Amino acid sequence: PIDFRDDQSWSNWSPKLGATYTLSDDEIIYGSASIGYRSGGYNFRNTAIDTVNFGPGPTDEEKVTSYEIGYKGTLMDGRAILNAAAFFTTVDDMQREINLSDPSIGIVQVVRNTADAELWGVEIDGRVSLVGNLVAIAAIGYTHSEYTEVRFDLNGDGVIDGKDKDLDLPRAAEWTYSLGLNLDTELGDHGYMTSRISYAYRDDSPFTDNNLGTLNAMNIVEAGIDYHTANDKWTFSVYGRNLLNEAG
Protein backbone atom coordinates (compact mmCIF):
# COMPACT_ATOMS: atom_id res chain seq x y z
CA PRO A 1 0.00 0.00 0.00
CA ILE A 2 1.14 3.54 -0.78
CA ASP A 3 1.64 5.40 2.50
CA PHE A 4 3.80 8.28 1.32
CA ARG A 5 3.35 11.03 -1.27
CA ASP A 6 5.66 14.01 -1.73
CA ASP A 7 7.72 15.89 -4.30
CA GLN A 8 10.76 18.14 -4.24
CA SER A 9 13.23 19.64 -6.71
CA TRP A 10 16.74 21.06 -6.47
CA SER A 11 18.83 23.32 -8.70
CA ASN A 12 22.29 24.82 -8.32
CA TRP A 13 25.40 26.17 -10.03
CA SER A 14 28.69 24.26 -9.83
CA PRO A 15 31.40 26.83 -10.61
CA LYS A 16 35.15 26.30 -10.77
CA LEU A 17 37.87 28.95 -11.00
CA GLY A 18 41.53 28.10 -11.54
CA ALA A 19 44.81 29.74 -12.43
CA THR A 20 48.23 28.46 -13.50
CA TYR A 21 51.56 30.26 -13.34
CA THR A 22 54.52 29.00 -15.36
CA LEU A 23 57.76 29.17 -13.40
CA SER A 24 59.86 27.74 -16.24
CA ASP A 25 59.53 25.36 -19.19
CA ASP A 26 59.50 22.48 -16.68
CA GLU A 27 57.67 23.88 -13.64
CA ILE A 28 54.25 25.31 -12.88
CA ILE A 29 52.22 26.27 -9.82
CA TYR A 30 48.44 26.31 -9.83
CA GLY A 31 45.42 27.01 -7.69
CA SER A 32 41.71 26.36 -7.94
CA ALA A 33 38.42 26.82 -6.13
CA SER A 34 35.29 24.84 -6.92
CA ILE A 35 31.82 24.07 -5.62
CA GLY A 36 29.98 20.81 -6.26
CA TYR A 37 26.69 19.28 -5.18
CA ARG A 38 25.18 15.88 -4.58
CA SER A 39 21.53 16.06 -5.45
CA GLY A 40 18.87 15.86 -2.80
CA GLY A 41 16.41 12.99 -2.92
CA TYR A 42 14.36 10.34 -1.18
CA ASN A 43 15.22 7.00 0.39
CA PHE A 44 12.91 4.56 -1.38
CA ARG A 45 14.44 1.64 0.55
CA ASN A 46 13.09 3.08 3.79
CA THR A 47 11.28 0.53 5.98
CA ALA A 48 10.97 2.51 9.23
CA ILE A 49 7.64 2.35 11.03
CA ASP A 50 8.37 5.75 12.62
CA THR A 51 8.04 7.84 9.45
CA VAL A 52 7.90 11.07 11.47
CA ASN A 53 11.51 10.81 12.65
CA PHE A 54 12.92 8.29 10.18
CA GLY A 55 10.78 8.72 7.09
CA PRO A 56 12.00 8.52 3.47
CA GLY A 57 12.82 12.21 3.20
CA PRO A 58 13.35 14.44 1.46
CA THR A 59 17.09 14.71 2.06
CA ASP A 60 18.58 18.08 1.11
CA GLU A 61 21.45 18.34 -1.36
CA GLU A 62 25.03 18.10 -0.11
CA LYS A 63 27.41 20.97 -0.92
CA VAL A 64 31.18 20.56 -1.23
CA THR A 65 33.49 23.58 -1.48
CA SER A 66 37.11 22.77 -2.33
CA TYR A 67 40.31 24.79 -2.57
CA GLU A 68 43.62 23.46 -3.89
CA ILE A 69 47.09 24.80 -4.56
CA GLY A 70 49.88 22.78 -6.08
CA TYR A 71 53.17 22.41 -7.91
CA LYS A 72 54.18 20.24 -10.87
CA GLY A 73 57.76 20.00 -12.06
CA THR A 74 60.14 18.01 -14.21
CA LEU A 75 63.56 18.05 -12.53
CA MET A 76 67.12 16.71 -12.88
CA ASP A 77 67.22 17.20 -16.66
CA GLY A 78 64.04 15.20 -17.10
CA ARG A 79 65.04 12.30 -14.85
CA ALA A 80 62.58 13.20 -12.09
CA ILE A 81 58.96 14.32 -11.81
CA LEU A 82 57.54 15.90 -8.67
CA ASN A 83 53.91 16.82 -7.91
CA ALA A 84 52.68 18.38 -4.66
CA ALA A 85 49.29 19.71 -3.61
CA ALA A 86 47.51 21.06 -0.54
CA PHE A 87 43.74 21.12 -0.22
CA PHE A 88 40.98 22.41 2.04
CA THR A 89 37.42 21.12 1.68
CA THR A 90 34.18 21.88 3.48
CA VAL A 91 31.11 19.64 3.30
CA ASP A 92 27.75 21.18 4.18
CA ASP A 93 24.64 19.06 4.86
CA MET A 94 26.58 15.81 4.53
CA GLN A 95 24.35 12.99 3.27
CA ARG A 96 24.84 9.75 5.19
CA GLU A 97 23.18 6.34 5.21
CA ILE A 98 22.53 5.44 8.84
CA ASN A 99 21.69 1.86 9.82
CA LEU A 100 19.50 1.68 12.94
CA SER A 101 18.32 -1.36 14.85
CA ASP A 102 14.59 -2.07 14.86
CA PRO A 103 12.83 -4.62 17.11
CA SER A 104 10.40 -5.60 14.35
CA ILE A 105 12.44 -5.84 11.16
CA GLY A 106 16.04 -5.84 12.44
CA ILE A 107 17.76 -3.04 10.52
CA VAL A 108 16.35 0.23 9.20
CA GLN A 109 18.32 2.34 6.74
CA VAL A 110 17.84 6.09 7.18
CA VAL A 111 19.31 8.74 4.85
CA ARG A 112 19.80 12.12 6.49
CA ASN A 113 21.81 15.35 6.30
CA THR A 114 23.74 14.48 9.42
CA ALA A 115 26.51 17.07 9.76
CA ASP A 116 28.92 19.64 8.35
CA ALA A 117 32.60 18.74 8.10
CA GLU A 118 36.04 20.08 7.16
CA LEU A 119 38.93 18.22 5.56
CA TRP A 120 42.42 19.44 4.77
CA GLY A 121 45.64 17.77 3.80
CA VAL A 122 48.63 17.43 1.50
CA GLU A 123 49.62 15.00 -1.23
CA ILE A 124 53.07 14.51 -2.74
CA ASP A 125 54.04 12.06 -5.46
CA GLY A 126 56.91 11.67 -7.87
CA ARG A 127 59.21 9.42 -9.82
CA VAL A 128 62.95 9.39 -10.47
CA SER A 129 65.23 7.43 -12.79
CA LEU A 130 67.87 5.70 -10.68
CA VAL A 131 70.27 3.57 -12.76
CA GLY A 132 69.67 2.63 -16.37
CA ASN A 133 66.01 1.72 -16.83
CA LEU A 134 65.28 1.42 -13.11
CA VAL A 135 62.63 3.92 -11.96
CA ALA A 136 61.46 4.60 -8.40
CA ILE A 137 57.91 5.83 -7.76
CA ALA A 138 56.72 7.21 -4.42
CA ALA A 139 53.70 8.98 -2.95
CA ILE A 140 52.53 10.20 0.45
CA GLY A 141 49.30 11.76 1.62
CA TYR A 142 47.93 13.18 4.86
CA THR A 143 44.27 14.05 5.52
CA HIS A 144 42.79 15.68 8.62
CA SER A 145 39.02 15.52 8.90
CA GLU A 146 36.55 16.61 11.56
CA TYR A 147 32.91 17.50 12.09
CA THR A 148 32.17 21.19 12.55
CA GLU A 149 28.46 20.73 13.32
CA VAL A 150 26.33 17.63 13.94
CA ARG A 151 22.55 17.48 13.51
CA PHE A 152 21.90 13.75 13.95
CA ASP A 153 22.44 11.26 16.78
CA LEU A 154 25.39 9.51 15.11
CA ASN A 155 26.40 7.29 18.03
CA GLY A 156 22.83 6.28 18.88
CA ASP A 157 22.90 7.26 22.57
CA GLY A 158 19.66 9.22 22.31
CA VAL A 159 21.11 12.75 22.34
CA ILE A 160 22.98 15.00 19.93
CA ASP A 161 25.99 16.41 21.78
CA GLY A 162 29.76 16.74 21.79
CA LYS A 163 30.21 12.96 21.72
CA ASP A 164 28.73 12.90 18.23
CA LYS A 165 30.92 15.80 17.10
CA ASP A 166 34.06 14.09 18.43
CA LEU A 167 33.52 11.01 16.25
CA ASP A 168 35.86 10.44 13.33
CA LEU A 169 34.59 10.73 9.79
CA PRO A 170 34.14 7.25 8.28
CA ARG A 171 36.56 6.01 5.60
CA ALA A 172 38.87 9.04 5.98
CA ALA A 173 42.29 7.46 6.53
CA GLU A 174 44.80 9.89 8.00
CA TRP A 175 48.05 8.64 6.40
CA THR A 176 48.67 6.88 3.10
CA TYR A 177 51.97 6.28 1.36
CA SER A 178 53.52 4.02 -1.27
CA LEU A 179 56.87 3.12 -2.81
CA GLY A 180 57.58 1.15 -5.96
CA LEU A 181 60.29 0.14 -8.41
CA ASN A 182 59.88 -0.42 -12.17
CA LEU A 183 62.56 -1.98 -14.40
CA ASP A 184 62.49 -2.23 -18.20
CA THR A 185 64.83 -4.84 -19.69
CA GLU A 186 65.58 -5.01 -23.41
CA LEU A 187 65.78 -8.54 -24.84
CA GLY A 188 67.08 -7.65 -28.30
CA ASP A 189 65.18 -9.41 -31.09
CA HIS A 190 63.03 -11.18 -28.48
CA GLY A 191 61.25 -8.02 -27.28
CA TYR A 192 61.43 -6.54 -23.80
CA MET A 193 60.38 -7.24 -20.23
CA THR A 194 58.91 -4.95 -17.55
CA SER A 195 59.27 -5.86 -13.86
CA ARG A 196 57.63 -4.06 -10.96
CA ILE A 197 57.21 -4.30 -7.22
CA SER A 198 55.36 -1.91 -4.90
CA TYR A 199 54.43 -1.41 -1.27
CA ALA A 200 51.50 0.73 -0.09
CA TYR A 201 50.18 1.60 3.36
CA ARG A 202 46.81 2.97 4.46
CA ASP A 203 45.89 3.98 8.02
CA ASP A 204 42.95 2.40 9.79
CA SER A 205 39.71 4.37 9.78
CA PRO A 206 36.13 3.97 11.04
CA PHE A 207 33.80 2.12 8.69
CA THR A 208 30.55 3.32 10.24
CA ASP A 209 29.28 6.72 11.37
CA ASN A 210 29.08 5.58 15.01
CA ASN A 211 32.74 4.44 14.80
CA LEU A 212 31.88 0.92 16.01
CA GLY A 213 33.11 -0.68 12.78
CA THR A 214 36.72 -0.22 11.62
CA LEU A 215 38.67 -0.61 8.41
CA ASN A 216 41.98 -2.08 9.49
CA ALA A 217 45.30 -0.51 8.55
CA MET A 218 46.65 -2.23 5.46
CA ASN A 219 50.11 -3.05 4.11
CA ILE A 220 49.81 -3.99 0.44
CA VAL A 221 52.67 -5.61 -1.47
CA GLU A 222 52.27 -6.27 -5.20
CA ALA A 223 54.68 -7.49 -7.87
CA GLY A 224 54.60 -8.50 -11.51
CA ILE A 225 56.52 -9.24 -14.71
CA ASP A 226 55.30 -8.47 -18.23
CA TYR A 227 56.95 -9.94 -21.32
CA HIS A 228 56.31 -8.10 -24.60
CA THR A 229 57.13 -9.81 -27.88
CA ALA A 230 59.34 -8.06 -30.42
CA ASN A 231 56.45 -6.93 -32.60
CA ASP A 232 54.48 -5.85 -29.49
CA LYS A 233 51.63 -8.07 -30.66
CA TRP A 234 51.61 -10.26 -27.56
CA THR A 235 52.06 -9.56 -23.87
CA PHE A 236 52.40 -12.29 -21.24
CA SER A 237 52.07 -11.34 -17.57
CA VAL A 238 52.64 -12.95 -14.20
CA TYR A 239 51.61 -10.89 -11.16
CA GLY A 240 50.69 -11.09 -7.51
CA ARG A 241 48.36 -8.77 -5.64
CA ASN A 242 48.07 -8.30 -1.88
CA LEU A 243 50.94 -10.74 -1.34
CA LEU A 244 50.76 -10.28 2.45
CA ASN A 245 47.13 -11.46 2.34
CA GLU A 246 45.81 -8.57 4.42
CA ALA A 247 42.14 -7.64 4.72
CA GLY A 248 40.70 -4.24 5.59
PATOR-37052 format. One record per atom (N, C-alpha, C): atom name; z, y, x. Coordinates in steps of 0.1 Angstrom, whole numbers. Example, Ala and Ser with C-alpha at 12.3 -4.5 7.8 and 13.67 -1.06 7.14 Angstrom:
<sites>
   atom      up   north    east
      N      78     -57     132
     CA      78     -45     123
      C      78     -33     132
      N      71     -22     128
     CA      71     -11     137
      C      79       0     129
</sites>
This chain:
<sites>
   atom      up   north    east
      N       0     -12       8
     CA       0       0       0
      C       0      13       9
      N      -7      23       4
     CA      -8      35      11
      C       5      43       8
      N      13      46      19
     CA      25      54      16
      C      25      67      24
      N      14      71      30
     CA      13      83      38
      C       0      90      37
      N       0     102      34
     CA     -13     110      34
      C     -10     124      41
      N     -19     128      49
     CA     -17     140      57
      C     -30     143      64
      N     -32     155      69
     CA     -43     159      77
      C     -39     170      86
      N     -45     171      98
     CA     -42     181     108
      C     -54     183     117
      N     -56     194     123
     CA     -67     196     132
      C     -62     205     144
      N     -69     203     155
     CA     -65     211     167
      C     -77     216     174
      N     -76     228     181
     CA     -87     233     188
      C     -81     241     200
      N     -88     241     211
     CA     -83     248     223
      C     -95     251     233
      N     -91     259     243
     CA    -100     262     254
      C     -94     255     266
      N    -103     249     275
     CA     -98     243     287
      C    -105     249     299
      N    -100     261     303
     CA    -106     268     314
      C    -102     263     328
      N    -111     266     337
     CA    -108     263     351
      C    -114     274     360
      N    -106     279     370
     CA    -110     290     379
      C    -107     285     393
      N    -117     285     402
     CA    -115     281     415
      C    -122     290     425
      N    -118     289     437
     CA    -124     297     448
      C    -124     289     461
      N    -134     291     469
     CA    -135     285     482
      C    -138     295     493
      N    -131     294     504
     CA    -133     303     516
      C    -137     294     528
      N    -149     297     534
     CA    -154     290     545
      C    -148     296     558
      N    -140     287     565
     CA    -134     292     578
      C    -144     290     589
      N    -152     280     589
     CA    -162     277     599
      C    -172     268     592
      N    -182     263     600
     CA    -192     254     595
      C    -185     240     592
      N    -173     238     597
     CA    -167     225     595
      C    -154     226     587
      N    -149     238     583
     CA    -136     239     577
      C    -137     248     565
      N    -130     244     554
     CA    -129     253     542
      C    -114     252     537
      N    -110     263     530
     CA     -98     263     522
      C    -102     266     508
      N     -95     261     498
     CA     -98     263     484
      C     -86     264     476
      N     -88     269     464
     CA     -77     270     454
      C     -83     269     440
      N     -75     265     431
     CA     -79     264     417
      C     -68     264     407
      N     -71     268     395
     CA     -61     268     384
      C     -69     263     372
      N     -62     254     364
     CA     -69     248     353
      C     -59     245     342
      N     -64     244     330
     CA     -56     241     318
      C     -64     230     311
      N     -57     219     307
     CA     -63     208     300
      C     -53     204     288
      N     -59     197     279
     CA     -52     193     267
      C     -54     178     264
      N     -44     172     259
     CA     -46     159     252
      C     -44     162     237
      N     -54     157     229
     CA     -54     161     215
      C     -42     156     208
      N     -38     163     198
     CA     -28     159     189
      C     -33     147     180
      N     -25     141     172
     CA     -29     130     164
      C     -18     123     157
      N     -21     111     152
     CA     -12     103     144
      C     -10      90     150
      N       1      84     147
     CA       4      70     152
      C       2      60     141
      N     -10      55     140
     CA     -14      46     129
      C      -8      32     131
      N      -1      29     142
     CA       5      16     144
      C      20      17     140
      N      24      29     134
     CA      38      31     131
      C      42      21     120
      N      54      15     123
     CA      60       5     113
      C      74       9     109
      N      78      21     112
     CA      92      25     110
      C      95      27      95
      N     106      22      90
     CA     110      24      76
      C     115      38      74
      N     121      44      84
     CA     126      58      84
      C     115      67      87
      N     106      70      78
     CA      94      78      80
      C      98      93      82
      N     110      97      78
     CA     115     111      79
      C     117     114      94
      N     124     106     101
     CA     127     108     115
      C     116     102     125
      N     111      90     120
     CA     102      83     129
      C      88      80     123
      N      84      89     115
     CA      71      87     108
      C      59      88     117
      N      47      86     112
     CA      35      85     120
      C      30      98     125
      N      36     109     122
     CA      32     122     128
      C      30     133     118
      N      23     143     122
     CA      15     144     134
      C      22     147     147
      N      16     144     158
     CA      21     147     171
      C      12     159     176
      N      19     169     181
     CA      11     181     186
      C       4     178     199
      N      -6     186     202
     CA     -14     183     214
      C      -5     186     227
      N      -8     179     238
     CA      -1     181     250
      C      -9     190     259
      N      -3     200     266
     CA      -9     210     274
      C      -5     208     289
      N     -15     207     297
     CA     -12     206     312
      C     -18     217     319
      N     -10     225     327
     CA     -15     236     335
      C     -13     232     350
      N     -24     233     357
     CA     -23     228     371
      C     -29     238     381
      N     -22     239     392
     CA     -26     248     403
      C     -27     240     416
      N     -37     242     424
     CA     -39     235     436
      C     -45     243     447
      N     -40     242     459
     CA     -46     248     471
      C     -48     237     481
      N     -58     239     489
     CA     -61     228     499
      C     -70     232     510
      N     -71     222     519
     CA     -79     224     532
      C     -88     212     534
      N    -100     213     538
     CA    -109     202     542
      C    -115     206     555
      N    -115     197     565
     CA    -121     200     578
      C    -126     188     585
      N    -137     190     592
     CA    -142     180     601
      C    -139     185     616
      N    -131     176     623
     CA    -125     181     636
      C    -130     171     647
      N    -126     175     659
     CA    -129     167     671
      C    -144     163     672
      N    -152     174     671
     CA    -167     172     672
      C    -172     161     663
      N    -166     161     651
     CA    -171     152     640
      C    -164     138     640
      N    -155     136     650
     CA    -149     123     650
      C    -137     122     641
      N    -132     133     635
     CA    -121     132     626
      C    -123     140     613
      N    -118     136     602
     CA    -118     143     590
      C    -104     145     584
      N    -100     157     580
     CA     -87     159     575
      C     -87     167     562
      N     -80     162     552
     CA     -79     168     539
      C     -64     170     536
      N     -60     181     531
     CA     -47     184     527
      C     -46     192     514
      N     -37     190     505
     CA     -36     197     493
      C     -22     198     488
      N     -18     209     482
     CA      -5     211     475
      C      -8     214     461
      N       0     209     452
     CA      -2     211     437
      C      11     214     430
      N       9     221     419
     CA      20     224     410
      C      15     223     396
      N      22     214     388
     CA      17     211     374
      C      28     212     364
      N      25     219     353
     CA      35     219     342
      C      29     211     330
      N      37     204     323
     CA      33     196     311
      C      41     201     299
      N      35     207     289
     CA      42     212     277
      C      39     202     266
      N      50     200     258
     CA      49     191     246
      C      43     177     251
      N      50     171     261
     CA      45     158     266
      C      45     148     255
      N      34     141     253
     CA      33     130     244
      C      37     117     250
      N      47     110     243
     CA      52      98     248
      C      53      87     237
      N      50      75     241
     CA      52      63     232
      C      66      58     234
      N      75      59     224
     CA      88      54     225
      C      90      41     217
      N      95      31     224
     CA      98      19     217
      C     113      18     213
      N     116      17     200
     CA     129      17     195
      C     132       3     189
      N     145      -1     190
     CA     149     -14     183
      C     151     -11     168
      N     147     -22     160
     CA     149     -21     146
      C     154     -34     141
      N     165     -34     133
     CA     171     -46     128
      C     162     -55     119
      N     152     -49     113
     CA     144     -56     104
      C     131     -62     111
      N     124     -54     119
     CA     112     -58     124
      C     112     -59     140
      N     123     -57     146
     CA     124     -58     160
      C     122     -46     168
      N     109     -42     170
     CA     105     -30     178
      C      97     -21     169
      N     100      -8     170
     CA      92       2     164
      C      86      12     174
      N      74      14     174
     CA      67      23     183
      C      66      37     177
      N      72      47     183
     CA      72      61     178
      C      65      70     189
      N      55      78     184
     CA      49      87     193
      C      54     101     190
      N      59     108     200
     CA      65     121     198
      C      62     130     210
      N      63     144     207
     CA      63     153     218
      C      77     154     223
      N      80     147     234
     CA      94     145     237
      C     100     156     246
      N      92     162     255
     CA      98     171     265
      C      87     179     272
      N      92     189     280
     CA      84     196     289
      C      88     192     303
      N      78     192     313
     CA      81     187     326
      C      73     196     336
      N      78     195     349
     CA      72     201     360
      C      70     190     371
      N      58     191     378
     CA      56     182     389
      C      50     191     401
      N      54     188     413
     CA      48     194     424
      C      48     185     436
      N      39     187     445
     CA      38     178     456
      C      27     181     466
      N      25     173     476
     CA      15     174     486
      C       8     161     489
      N      -4     162     493
     CA     -12     150     496
      C     -20     153     509
      N     -20     144     518
     CA     -27     145     531
      C     -35     132     533
      N     -47     133     537
     CA     -55     121     540
      C     -65     124     551
      N     -69     114     559
     CA     -79     117     569
      C     -84     104     575
      N     -93     105     585
     CA     -98      94     592
      C    -102      99     606
      N    -101      90     616
     CA    -105      94     629
      C    -111      82     636
      N    -122      85     644
     CA    -128      74     652
      C    -120      72     665
      N    -115      60     667
     CA    -107      57     679
      C    -115      53     691
      N    -120      41     691
     CA    -128      36     703
      C    -140      29     697
      N    -152      33     702
     CA    -164      26     697
      C    -165      28     682
      N    -166      17     675
     CA    -168      17     660
      C    -155      15     653
      N    -144      16     659
     CA    -131      14     653
      C    -126      27     647
      N    -124      27     634
     CA    -120      39     626
      C    -106      37     620
      N     -97      46     621
     CA     -84      46     615
      C     -84      55     603
      N     -78      51     592
     CA     -78      58     579
      C     -63      59     575
      N     -58      71     571
     CA     -44      72     567
      C     -43      82     556
      N     -32      80     548
     CA     -30      90     537
      C     -15      90     534
      N     -10     101     529
     CA       4     102     525
      C       6     112     514
      N      14     109     504
     CA      16     118     493
      C      31     118     489
      N      35     130     484
     CA      49     132     479
      C      48     139     466
      N      55     134     456
     CA      55     140     443
      C      70     142     438
      N      73     154     434
     CA      86     157     428
      C      84     160     413
      N      91     153     405
     CA      89     155     390
      C     102     156     383
      N     103     165     373
     CA     116     166     366
      C     113     172     352
      N     122     169     342
     CA     121     175     329
      C     127     189     330
      N     120     198     323
     CA     126     212     322
      C     132     214     308
      N     127     207     298
     CA     133     207     285
      C     131     194     278
      N     141     189     270
     CA     139     176     263
      C     142     179     249
      N     134     173     240
     CA     135     175     226
      C     136     161     218
      N     139     151     225
     CA     139     137     219
      C     150     130     226
      N     157     121     219
     CA     168     113     224
      C     162     101     233
      N     158     104     245
     CA     151      95     254
      C     159      83     257
      N     172      84     260
     CA     180      73     264
      C     187      65     252
      N     184      70     240
     CA     189      63     228
      C     204      63     226
      N     211      73     231
     CA     226      73     229
      C     230      81     217
      N     220      85     209
     CA     223      92     197
      C     224     107     197
      N     223     113     209
     CA     223     128     211
      C     213     132     221
      N     209     144     220
     CA     199     150     230
      C     207     160     239
      N     209     156     251
     CA     218     164     260
      C     213     163     274
      N     222     167     283
     CA     218     167     298
      C     215     154     303
      N     220     143     297
     CA     217     130     302
      C     202     126     300
      N     197     131     289
     CA     182     129     287
      C     174     137     298
      N     178     149     300
     CA     171     158     309
      C     172     153     324
      N     183     146     327
     CA     184     141     341
      C     176     128     343
      N     170     122     333
     CA     162     110     335
      C     150     113     344
      N     145     103     351
     CA     133     104     359
      C     121     102     350
      N     110     109     353
     CA      98     107     346
      C      92      93     349
      N      88      86     339
     CA      83      73     341
      C      70      73     349
      N      68      63     358
     CA      56      60     366
      C      53      72     375
      N      62      79     379
     CA      60      90     389
      C      66      87     402
      N      60      79     410
     CA      65      75     423
      C      66      87     432
      N      78      87     440
     CA      80      99     448
      C      71      99     461
      N      72      87     468
     CA      64      86     480
      C      53      76     480
      N      42      79     485
     CA      31      69     487
      C      25      71     500
      N      21      61     507
     CA      14      63     520
      C       6      50     523
      N      -4      52     532
     CA     -13      40     535
      C     -18      42     549
      N     -22      31     555
     CA     -28      31     569
      C     -38      20     570
      N     -50      22     575
     CA     -60      12     576
      C     -68      13     588
      N     -75       2     592
     CA     -84       1     603
      C     -97      -5     598
      N    -108       1     602
     CA    -122      -4     599
      C    -129      -6     612
      N    -136     -17     613
     CA    -144     -20     626
      C    -158     -25     622
      N    -168     -18     627
     CA    -182     -22     625
      C    -187     -29     638
      N    -192     -41     637
     CA    -197     -48     648
      C    -212     -52     647
      N    -220     -47     656
     CA    -234     -50     656
      C    -236     -64     661
      N    -245     -72     654
     CA    -248     -85     658
      C    -263     -87     662
      N    -269     -76     666
     CA    -283     -76     671
      C    -292     -80     659
      N    -301     -90     662
     CA    -311     -94     652
      C    -304    -101     640
      N    -292    -104     641
     CA    -285    -112     630
      C    -278    -103     620
      N    -279     -90     622
     CA    -273     -80     612
      C    -260     -74     618
      N    -250     -71     610
     CA    -238     -65     614
      C    -226     -70     606
      N    -214     -68     611
     CA    -202     -72     604
      C    -192     -61     603
      N    -186     -60     591
     CA    -176     -50     589
      C    -162     -56     586
      N    -152     -53     594
     CA    -139     -59     593
      C    -129     -48     589
      N    -119     -51     581
     CA    -110     -41     576
      C     -96     -47     573
      N     -86     -39     576
     CA     -72     -43     572
      C     -65     -30     568
      N     -56     -31     558
     CA     -49     -19     554
      C     -35     -23     549
      N     -26     -13     550
     CA     -13     -14     544
      C     -10      -2     536
      N      -4      -4     524
     CA      -1       7     515
      C      13       5     509
      N      20      16     507
     CA      34      16     502
      C      34      25     490
      N      42      21     480
     CA      45      30     468
      C      59      28     464
      N      66      40     463
     CA      80      40     459
      C      82      33     445
      N      95      29     443
     CA      98      24     430
      C      99      36     420
      N      97      33     407
     CA      98      44     397
      C     101      37     384
      N     107      45     374
     CA     110      40     361
      C      98      36     354
      N      98      25     346
     CA      87      21     338
      C      88      27     324
      N     100      29     319
     CA     102      33     305
      C     109      47     305
      N     108      54     294
     CA     114      67     293
      C     129      67     294
      N     136      56     290
     CA     150      56     291
      C     155      51     304
      N     145      48     313
     CA     148      44     327
      C     155      31     329
      N     154      23     318
     CA     160       9     319
      C     151      -1     325
      N     138       2     324
     CA     128      -7     331
      C     123       0     344
      N     120      -8     354
     CA     116      -2     367
      C     104      -9     373
      N      95      -1     378
     CA      84      -6     387
      C      89      -7     401
      N      89     -19     407
     CA      95     -21     420
      C      86     -14     430
      N      93     -10     441
     CA      85      -5     453
      C      76     -16     458
      N      65     -12     463
     CA      55     -22     467
      C      49     -20     480
      N      48     -31     488
     CA      41     -30     501
      C      29     -39     500
      N      17     -33     501
     CA       4     -40     498
      C      -3     -41     511
      N      -6     -53     515
     CA     -15     -56     527
      C     -28     -63     522
      N     -39     -57     526
     CA     -52     -63     523
      C     -61     -64     535
      N     -70     -73     535
     CA     -79     -75     547
      C     -92     -81     542
      N    -102     -79     550
     CA    -115     -85     546
      C    -125     -84     557
      N    -136     -93     556
     CA    -147     -92     565
      C    -160     -93     557
      N    -169     -85     560
     CA    -182     -85     553
      C    -193     -87     563
      N    -202     -97     561
     CA    -213     -99     570
      C    -226     -95     562
      N    -233     -86     569
     CA    -246     -81     563
      C    -258     -87     571
      N    -267     -93     564
     CA    -279     -98     571
      C    -287     -87     577
      N    -296     -91     586
     CA    -304     -81     593
      C    -312     -72     584
      N    -318     -77     574
     CA    -326     -69     564
      C    -318     -63     554
      N    -304     -64     554
     CA    -295     -59     545
      C    -297     -64     531
      N    -304     -75     530
     CA    -307     -81     516
      C    -295     -89     511
      N    -287     -94     520
     CA    -276    -103     516
      C    -263     -98     523
      N    -252     -99     515
     CA    -239     -96     521
      C    -229    -107     517
      N    -222    -112     526
     CA    -212    -123     524
      C    -198    -118     528
      N    -189    -119     519
     CA    -176    -113     521
      C    -165    -124     519
      N    -155    -122     528
     CA    -142    -129     526
      C    -131    -119     527
      N    -122    -119     517
     CA    -112    -109     516
      C     -99    -114     510
      N     -88    -108     513
     CA     -75    -111     507
      C     -69     -98     502
      N     -63     -99     490
     CA     -56     -88     484
      C     -42     -91     481
      N     -33     -81     483
     CA     -19     -83     481
      C     -14     -95     488
      N     -16     -96     501
     CA     -13    -107     509
      C       2    -110     510
      N      10    -101     508
     CA      24    -103     508
      C      29    -108     494
      N      20    -109     485
     CA      23    -115     471
      C      35    -107     464
      N      34     -94     465
     CA      44     -86     458
      C      40     -82     444
      N      50     -80     435
     CA      47     -76     421
      C      55     -64     418
      N      49     -55     410
     CA      56     -42     407
      C      66     -44     396
</sites>
